[in-house]
Amino acid sequence: MTPLEPAGRLSTFKSKGEPDAHGQAALLLAESLIHMLVDVRILSLGQAVEVLQIAAEVKIEVAAAAGESKARMNESLALLEKISNSFECDRV
């Protein structure tokens, strides 16, 4: 099952107003892979959401260690939340 709106559309914009192509492709690939794993019942919806929660926790730790700006970290967390929400919608 595909998400309602691919999270990659929200990716960070470069100064020219275009999304980062590498990051956008990687995000869409990862999101699609997780959805496929749920569809073929390798992962449950709960496990998929847990993977995304772990990714968010790791993002916070990595951002802090790297001295990343809070704004950049929050953008990443918002993308992970959007992906997680696409799985939460499937639970209904």
C-alpha positions in Angstrom: 0.0 0.0 0.0 1.3 3.5 -0.8 1.1 6.5 1.5 -1.5 9.1 0.9 1.1 11.7 0.1 4.8 10.7 -0.4 6.8 12.2 2.4 9.6 13.0 -0.1 7.5 15.9 -1.4 8.3 17.7 1.9 12.0 17.4 1.5 14.3 20.3 2.3 14.6 22.8 -0.4 18.0 24.0 -1.6 18.6 27.7 -2.2 17.3 27.4 -5.8 13.9 26.2 -4.6 14.5 22.6 -5.8 14.4 19.5 -3.5 17.6 17.6 -2.8 17.3 14.9 -5.5 19.4 12.4 -3.6 17.7 12.8 -0.3 14.2 12.8 -1.9 15.0 9.6 -3.9 16.5 7.9 -0.8 13.5 8.8 1.4 11.0 7.6 -1.2 12.9 4.4 -1.6 13.0 3.7 2.1 9.3 4.6 2.6 8.3 2.4 -0.3 10.4 -0.5 1.0 8.8 -0.3 4.5 5.3 -0.2 2.9 6.2 -3.3 0.8 7.5 -5.1 3.9 4.1 -4.4 5.6 2.2 -5.4 2.5 3.9 -8.8 2.2 3.5 -9.2 6.0 7.2 -9.3 6.8 6.6 -6.4 9.2 3.4 -5.6 11.0 2.0 -2.0 11.0 3.1 -1.7 14.6 6.6 -2.8 13.8 6.8 -0.3 10.9 5.7 2.5 13.2 8.3 1.3 15.8 11.0 1.5 13.1 10.1 5.1 12.4 10.0 6.0 16.1 13.5 4.5 16.5 14.7 6.4 13.4 13.4 9.6 15.0 15.2 8.9 18.3 18.4 8.2 16.4 18.0 11.4 14.4 17.7 13.4 17.6 20.9 11.8 19.0 22.8 12.2 15.7 21.7 15.8 15.3 22.8 16.7 18.8 26.2 15.0 18.4 26.8 16.7 15.0 25.7 20.1 16.2 22.9 20.2 13.6 20.5 23.1 13.8 17.2 22.6 15.5 15.4 23.7 12.4 17.1 21.0 10.3 16.5 18.3 12.9 12.8 19.3 13.1 12.5 19.1 9.3 13.8 15.5 9.4 11.5 14.6 12.3 8.5 16.1 10.5 9.3 13.8 7.5 9.6 10.8 9.7 6.3 11.7 11.4 4.6 12.0 8.1 5.7 8.6 7.0 4.6 7.2 10.4 1.2 8.8 10.0 0.8 7.0 6.6 1.0 3.7 8.5 -1.3 4.9 11.3 -3.9 5.6 8.6 -3.7 2.0 7.5 -4.6 0.8 11.0 -8.1 2.3 10.7 
